[in-house]
């Protein structure tokens, strides 16, 4: 499957599984997020994540606070 800027890849499920293009996009995105959080951790900076219920701050020293705190 050819993916270009002019023609975005369809994110379609086949048999309950993401398409090849969607799977590729998700893997690329996950690598970018992993790289960014690793960099934040090494620099001692916090980052924000969604924990399924609310936005939380993740601190390198493994403490988690809600973003509202």
SULUR-V193067 format. One record per pair of residues at least 12 apart in sequence whose ideal C-beta (glycine too) atoms are under 7 Angstrom apart, sorted by the first residue. I is the first residue (numbers start at 1). J is the second residue. D is the distance in Angstrom with one decimal. If there is no record, write none. Layout:
I:J:D, I:J:D
This chain:
1:20:5.9, 1:21:5.4, 3:21:5.7, 9:21:3.4, 9:22:6.9, 9:25:6.6, 41:60:4.9, 44:60:5.4, 46:58:6.1, 46:59:4.7, 48:67:5.9, 54:66:5.8, 55:67:4.2
